Amino acid sequence: MAAVYTLLVLFLGVFVAGFILLVMGAINFDLSNSEIPPGVNQPVKLRIIHIILISTAVMGKILEKIGICSQVGFVRYVQGRKTLGVDPKLFIKDLWFENVPVRMYQPKVPCASQRRGVMFFHGGGWVFGSLETHEKLCRAIARESDSVVVSVGYRLAPEHKYPAAYEDCLNATIYFMKNLEEYGVDPASVTVCGDSAGGNLAAAVSQTLAGRPDLPRLRAQILIYPGLQALDFNLPSYQQNRGVPLLFRERAAFYVLQYLNGNASNLEEVLEGSHIPTDIKLNYRKWVSPDIIPEKFKVRGYKPQVLLDCTTEIYETVKRFCEPNLCPLLAEDAVVHQLPESFILTCEYDVLRDDGLLYKKRLEDNGVRVTWYHLEDGFHGILNSFSSDWLSFSSGK
């Protein structure tokens, strides 16, 4: 019996040691392919957050391999497990808008007039994120701006492919705008807002609602480091920040493919630019081109890329990248010029920086008033930790 016990302990010891080595190896590999630019303030904090994210992903992959749960499911569970208590300043209710789960935040202090309304769409690459992951941010927006905030729990990829997330955000917004009186919201003061993939969804919803005579006109759109196109992953910001946490260039392409097709089988073609025919890319170069990016954003190691053509087979799998509801940067001028006043936040050390810069120019060229705020020391996802006691960044706050 003692011998069996000794063997069992030995086996467990070897298993645990192997597990630790596997996790450390994966972390070291990911860290060796990452870069913290010297312009980022508090780089140690960013490295810690990155290590936490890598460790969670690796643990999820191990659990998937041994058949306990999927990696995506584990990461979602870890991200959404924190629950907050009652907020003394807000009424918080979980509701359904047209079969879409939403969470509404309403200030408790009585208001003599109608309040502003904010439709909020969370980020997470269309794959992650939830009502819980952006709970602190939505509470802060509601409190600080004295607004009624509606956070939308849209369906996620890869289980639910495009246009599921877009349709959920659109339908929830339309429902809200048709029932503003019930929630004490001023019809002239409704804003759509989102970060990252949520910024993409906010831009798409704003375009769809532009010019609709049966609904109030949106007051504004707020786009926080949005991803707005999938034609060119070799723009200056994609090259310069390809390995900067918290969003690598490869992951940006991976997420949009998950949203589109539920898989990333054409990842290499998308990264090198051989997924869209040359004639189509040339047609869109008036809107998506490094030539439009201001020169000051190209000084940090940008190299022009040769245009590559693609096969019909590849294009058939990704041709919906040319739909504005998926890539809002490609909308026609007739739509863009009807858009409401806009706020765009970009970060210097973010692969999606140039998406925001290109959309800013498109809006301005079409007579739309734009407020642009650029975080010189910012990186993708900097807002996510704004309320953390010890992992927050001054720029995020």
BELQUITA-V704145 format. One record per residue. N is the residue number from 1. RES is the residue in one small letter. PSI is psi in whole degrees, 0 to 359 (* if undefined). OMEGA is omega in radians with two decimals (999 if undefined). Layout:
# BELQUITA-V704145
((N/RES/PSI/OMEGA) (N/RES/PSI/OMEGA))
This chain:
# BELQUITA-V704145
((1/m/318/3.12) (2/a/322/3.14) (3/a/319/3.11) (4/v/317/-3.14) (5/y/317/3.13) (6/t/319/3.12) (7/l/320/3.14) (8/l/315/3.11) (9/v/318/3.13) (10/l/316/3.13) (11/f/314/-3.14) (12/l/322/3.12) (13/g/316/3.11) (14/v/318/-3.14) (15/f/312/-3.14) (16/v/317/3.13) (17/a/317/3.10) (18/g/320/3.13) (19/f/314/-3.13) (20/i/317/3.12) (21/l/321/3.13) (22/l/314/3.13) (23/v/313/-3.13) (24/m/323/3.11) (25/g/316/3.13) (26/a/318/3.13) (27/i/314/-3.14) (28/n/321/3.12) (29/f/314/-3.12) (30/d/320/3.13) (31/l/323/-3.13) (32/s/340/3.12) (33/n/8/-3.14) (34/s/165/-3.11) (35/e/130/3.00) (36/i/108/-3.09) (37/p/149/-3.14) (38/p/340/-3.12) (39/g/353/3.14) (40/v/126/3.06) (41/n/147/3.12) (42/q/58/-3.09) (43/p/330/-3.14) (44/v/320/3.11) (45/k/316/3.14) (46/l/320/3.12) (47/r/320/3.12) (48/i/314/3.12) (49/i/318/-3.14) (50/h/316/3.13) (51/i/320/3.11) (52/i/316/-3.14) (53/l/317/3.12) (54/i/315/-3.11) (55/s/319/3.12) (56/t/316/3.14) (57/a/318/-3.14) (58/v/315/3.11) (59/m/319/3.10) (60/g/320/3.12) (61/k/320/3.11) (62/i/315/3.12) (63/l/326/3.09) (64/e/319/-3.12) (65/k/324/-3.11) (66/i/7/2.97) (67/g/18/-3.13) (68/i/314/3.12) (69/c/170/3.11) (70/s/156/3.09) (71/q/315/3.13) (72/v/316/-3.14) (73/g/320/3.14) (74/f/314/-3.13) (75/v/318/3.10) (76/r/318/-3.14) (77/y/313/-3.12) (78/v/318/-3.11) (79/q/325/-3.01) (80/g/10/-3.01) (81/r/340/-3.13) (82/k/129/3.09) (83/t/139/-3.13) (84/l/154/3.13) (85/g/196/3.13) (86/v/141/3.07) (87/d/122/-3.08) (88/p/344/-3.09) (89/k/355/-3.02) (90/l/145/2.85) (91/f/127/-3.11) (92/i/123/-3.08) (93/k/138/2.99) (94/d/125/-3.06) (95/l/179/3.03) (96/w/125/3.04) (97/f/107/3.13) (98/e/52/3.11) (99/n/15/3.10) (100/v/126/3.12) (101/p/134/3.10) (102/v/160/3.03) (103/r/123/-3.08) (104/m/136/3.12) (105/y/117/-3.12) (106/q/127/3.09) (107/p/140/-3.12) (108/k/331/-3.10) (109/v/127/3.13) (110/p/146/-3.12) (111/c/131/-3.11) (112/a/336/3.14) (113/s/178/3.10) (114/q/148/-3.11) (115/r/167/2.97) (116/r/155/3.07) (117/g/139/3.14) (118/v/120/2.98) (119/m/119/-3.06) (120/f/129/3.12) (121/f/119/-3.05) (122/h/157/3.05) (123/g/184/-3.12) (124/g/20/3.09) (125/g/26/-3.09) (126/w/357/-3.09) (127/v/322/-3.12) (128/f/183/-3.12) (129/g/153/-3.09) (130/s/182/3.04) (131/l/327/-3.09) (132/e/320/-3.06) (133/t/334/-3.11) (134/h/20/-3.12) (135/e/312/-3.11) (136/k/320/-3.14) (137/l/315/-3.13) (138/c/322/3.08) (139/r/317/-3.13) (140/a/317/3.13) (141/i/314/-3.12) (142/a/316/-3.11) (143/r/309/-2.99) (144/e/330/-3.11) (145/s/2/-3.12) (146/d/49/-3.09) (147/s/159/2.96) (148/v/117/-3.09) (149/v/133/3.08) (150/v/112/3.10) (151/s/132/-3.01) (152/v/124/3.10) (153/g/70/-3.05) (154/y/161/3.14) (155/r/146/-3.04) (156/l/153/2.99) (157/a/161/0.03) (158/p/355/-3.14) (159/e/322/-3.11) (160/h/106/-3.06) (161/k/168/3.03) (162/y/135/0.20) (163/p/30/-3.04) (164/a/308/-3.10) (165/a/315/3.12) (166/y/314/-3.12) (167/e/320/3.12) (168/d/316/3.14) (169/c/320/3.12) (170/l/312/-3.10) (171/n/320/3.11) (172/a/321/3.13) (173/t/316/3.12) (174/i/317/3.11) (175/y/314/-3.14) (176/f/315/-3.08) (177/m/338/3.08) (178/k/350/-3.08) (179/n/32/-3.06) (180/l/323/-3.10) (181/e/322/-3.14) (182/e/331/-3.08) (183/y/10/3.07) (184/g/36/-3.08) (185/v/138/3.11) (186/d/121/-3.14) (187/p/338/-3.13) (188/a/3/-3.04) (189/s/49/3.11) (190/v/129/-3.10) (191/t/143/2.94) (192/v/140/-3.02) (193/c/146/3.08) (194/g/157/3.10) (195/d/138/3.08) (196/s/242/3.08) (197/a/328/3.07) (198/g/328/3.05) (199/g/322/3.04) (200/n/313/-3.10) (201/l/322/3.11) (202/a/318/3.12) (203/a/318/-3.14) (204/a/318/3.12) (205/v/317/3.13) (206/s/319/3.11) (207/q/318/-3.11) (208/t/324/-3.09) (209/l/350/-3.11) (210/a/127/3.08) (211/g/4/3.11) (212/r/119/-3.06) (213/p/344/-3.07) (214/d/359/-3.12) (215/l/155/3.04) (216/p/150/3.10) (217/r/136/3.08) (218/l/140/3.10) (219/r/322/-3.08) (220/a/165/2.94) (221/q/135/-3.13) (222/i/113/-3.03) (223/l/111/-3.07) (224/i/113/-2.99) (225/y/67/-3.08) (226/p/151/2.94) (227/g/121/-2.92) (228/l/359/3.14) (229/q/159/3.12) (230/a/23/3.12) (231/l/324/-3.00) (232/d/107/3.08) (233/f/24/3.08) (234/n/19/3.00) (235/l/162/-3.08) (236/p/315/-3.08) (237/s/329/3.11) (238/y/324/3.10) (239/q/312/-3.03) (240/q/325/-3.01) (241/n/25/-3.01) (242/r/330/-3.10) (243/g/20/-3.12) (244/v/124/3.04) (245/p/151/0.25) (246/l/8/3.14) (247/l/107/3.08) (248/f/156/3.10) (249/r/315/-3.12) (250/e/322/-3.14) (251/r/325/3.11) (252/a/315/3.11) (253/a/321/3.12) (254/f/314/-3.09) (255/y/317/-3.10) (256/v/331/3.05) (257/l/323/3.05) (258/q/318/3.12) (259/y/319/-3.09) (260/l/307/-2.96) (261/n/351/-3.07) (262/g/9/3.08) (263/n/171/-3.12) (264/a/39/-3.04) (265/s/339/-3.13) (266/n/28/-3.05) (267/l/314/-3.09) (268/e/317/3.13) (269/e/320/3.14) (270/v/318/-3.12) (271/l/320/-3.12) (272/e/348/3.09) (273/g/20/-3.14) (274/s/33/-3.12) (275/h/350/-3.13) (276/i/132/3.13) (277/p/147/-3.08) (278/t/319/-3.10) (279/d/325/3.11) (280/i/317/3.10) (281/k/318/3.12) (282/l/326/3.11) (283/n/326/-3.10) (284/y/0/-3.10) (285/r/344/3.06) (286/k/343/-3.12) (287/w/329/-3.10) (288/v/96/-3.10) (289/s/142/3.05) (290/p/339/3.14) (291/d/337/-3.10) (292/i/340/-3.12) (293/i/130/3.10) (294/p/144/-3.03) (295/e/328/-3.09) (296/k/342/3.12) (297/f/3/-3.12) (298/k/357/-3.00) (299/v/344/-3.04) (300/r/59/2.97) (301/g/35/3.10) (302/y/137/3.07) (303/k/121/3.11) (304/p/145/-3.09) (305/q/149/3.06) (306/v/137/3.11) (307/l/128/3.11) (308/l/142/3.08) (309/d/176/-3.12) (310/c/166/3.10) (311/t/156/3.10) (312/t/324/-3.12) (313/e/314/3.13) (314/i/314/-3.10) (315/y/323/3.13) (316/e/329/-3.11) (317/t/340/-3.06) (318/v/12/-3.03) (319/k/341/3.13) (320/r/354/2.99) (321/f/341/-3.13) (322/c/2/3.10) (323/e/127/-3.13) (324/p/333/3.11) (325/n/340/3.06) (326/l/321/-3.14) (327/c/85/-3.02) (328/p/339/3.13) (329/l/342/-3.08) (330/l/8/3.13) (331/a/151/3.13) (332/e/156/3.14) (333/d/326/-3.13) (334/a/330/3.09) (335/v/314/-3.04) (336/v/322/-3.06) (337/h/347/3.10) (338/q/359/-3.05) (339/l/154/-3.12) (340/p/172/3.06) (341/e/141/-2.97) (342/s/147/2.99) (343/f/128/3.13) (344/i/127/3.05) (345/l/128/3.05) (346/t/156/3.10) (347/c/138/-3.09) (348/e/319/-3.06) (349/y/57/-3.08) (350/d/130/3.11) (351/v/333/-3.10) (352/l/3/-3.10) (353/r/313/-3.03) (354/d/334/3.02) (355/d/315/3.13) (356/g/319/3.13) (357/l/318/3.14) (358/l/321/-3.14) (359/y/324/3.07) (360/k/314/-3.14) (361/k/318/3.13) (362/r/316/3.14) (363/l/312/-3.12) (364/e/320/3.11) (365/d/335/-3.14) (366/n/17/3.02) (367/g/16/3.11) (368/v/131/3.12) (369/r/128/-3.08) (370/v/131/2.92) (371/t/120/-3.09) (372/w/129/3.11) (373/y/123/-3.07) (374/h/122/3.09) (375/l/106/-3.09) (376/e/331/3.14) (377/d/15/-3.05) (378/g/158/3.09) (379/f/166/-3.08) (380/h/131/3.12) (381/g/12/-3.05) (382/i/334/3.14) (383/l/336/-3.02) (384/n/332/-3.09) (385/s/20/-3.04) (386/f/331/-3.06) (387/s/5/-3.14) (388/s/143/-3.13) (389/d/324/-3.04) (390/w/0/3.11) (391/l/27/3.11) (392/s/163/3.13) (393/f/142/-3.09) (394/s/322/3.12) (395/s/323/3.10) (396/g/319/3.12) (397/k/*/999))
